[in-house]
Amino acid sequence: MARELRLNLFVHSRGHHEASWRHPKASPLALTDFEFHRDLARKAEDAAFDSIFLADTLSLSSEVIHTARSWLEPITLLGALATATSRIGLIATASTTYTEPFNLARQFASLDHISKGRIGWNIVTSWSVEAAHNYGDDAQVDHAARYARAEEYMAVVKALWDSWADDAVVDDRSAGHYAKPGSIHALDHAGVHYKVAGPLNVPRCPQGRPVFVQAGSSETGRDFAARHAEVVFTAQLEKATAQAFYTDLKARAAKAGRDPDRLTILPGFSPLIADTKEEAERHVLELNALADPEIGRKRLSGRFGGFDFGHLELDRPLTAADFPDPDTVEAARSRAATIVSLVERERPTLRRLLATLAGARGHYTFAGTPEQTADFMEEWLCDGAADGFNLMPPVLPWMLDIFIERVLPILRARGLFRETYSGATLRAHYGLARPEPESPPDARRI
């Protein structure tokens, strides 16, 4: 029997192409209009997607005059989506660098209760200089320090989510007991970065903890994912590197004492689908024509920690020497390495590189027919490059609608995707066990 794909819908702006907001088939709704997000979530739920995902940024880009992003704060938006849907998983980004662990733990526990167990947390260690300035830091927190802080952060939030026993709430009105004595424990955590007494002031949530999602692909990021992540989003530009990443991360998870089959790896995939490949490629050219290469140059600079690419001519072939060493980048190190690898392999001009990145910011872009799209997805699944895909439609809702109407029936006919949900929680969708609460024997009891 064929292995089933996992599918997450990544909702971003009016689509993942840099110029999607200008496209005539993009949604006419404002990016601050809840109906835009609600309608996409319901389409994905009707199609039995595992989850939807909302990214986040903690600063306003100077590109705002000429480009559109997603504006609503994702944790708030997830709360609204939880009441507008009933089965699909809901994943939001929150930063370990600029969010206190107690606040995050109670927010995500509350969301998991509201949604009846459908919440996931995309764990990020924020890297932008602008975000640092918004949170009182004069300089960007360096790569190693971000991950060191994140390790302690994970220990704290896990302990907070586990600070209530599953059976702590008895709600016995006749006896006058709301919680069972001794079933709630304090943390009394005093570490390098955080001092948290606990316990959490929200009972243990339906999933025990939210599903942990992560997207770092640097060496440090991979080790972090191997220890903590249950779903991994990754940017891969060719099958060979996707296979290498998949094999490596599964091996790291096994070395960390985890079942690698319980770690779901979802490369980003941004397909532009049409009746013929030629028509799909024409759509790509039309979108690229709407993009501003100077905006792309600024975004490229951001990927490399503010490095100035202003001196590069648009139509000169690039070499790796035109870029900083990715190992020295304190921003999105894994994405920087992906871009340099592409340059070494293909020697594109800056104009062509920016067009490639405009499609989905370094994720895999594709143009073809519904059958070719399904073939691509099946090949990566069967060849050990993916457990499924983080679907990133280039224009929303246009390409999501075509994917659902034209590609999903093919995948279902091949036994690669379900017709309906079989479970009610995000953990059930991804085949993940509910973690048992860990209660230190010497903890201070309430």
Salt bridges, closest charged atoms under 4 A:
GLU18 OE1 - ARG299 NH1 3.76
ASP39 OD1 - ARG38 NH2 3.13
ASP50 OD1 - ARG418 NH2 2.88
GLU63 OE1 - ARG69 NH2 2.95
GLU63 OE1 - ARG299 NE 2.82
GLU151 OE2 - ARG227 NH2 2.50
GLU151 OE1 - HIS228 NE2 2.97
GLU152 OE2 - HIS189 NE2 2.80
ASP162 OD1 - ARG204 NH2 3.05
ASP162 OD2 - ARG209 NH2 2.62
ASP166 OD1 - ARG204 NH1 3.02
ASP166 OD1 - ARG434 NH2 2.81
ASP167 OD2 - LYS180 NZ 2.74
ASP188 OD1 - ARG444 NH2 2.68
GLU219 OE1 - ARG252 NH2 2.90
ASP223 OD1 - ARG252 NH1 2.79
GLU230 OE2 - ARG427 NH1 2.71
GLU238 OE2 - ARG345 NH1 3.10
ASP248 OD2 - ARG222 NH1 2.91
ASP248 OD2 - ARG252 NE 2.74
ASP275 OD1 - ARG406 NH1 3.08
GLU279 OE2 - HIS283 NE2 3.62
GLU281 OE2 - LYS277 NZ 3.64
GLU286 OE1 - HIS283 ND1 3.40
GLU294 OE1 - ARG297 NE 2.96
ASP315 OD1 - ARG351 NE 2.78
ASP322 OD1 - ARG316 NH2 3.08
GLU330 OE1 - ARG333 NH2 3.71
GLU346 OE2 - ARG345 NH2 3.92
GLU346 OE1 - ARG352 NH1 3.47
GLU371 OE2 - ARG414 NH2 2.71
ASP375 OD1 - ARG414 NH2 2.75
GLU378 OE1 - ARG414 NH1 2.74
GLU379 OE2 - LYS239 NZ 2.79
ASP383 OD2 - LYS239 NZ 2.69
ASP387 OD1 - ARG3 NH1 2.80
ASP387 OD2 - LYS250 NZ 3.07
ASP401 OD1 - LYS43 NZ 3.02
GLU419 OE1 - ARG412 NE 3.96
GLU438 OE2 - ARG209 NH2 3.99
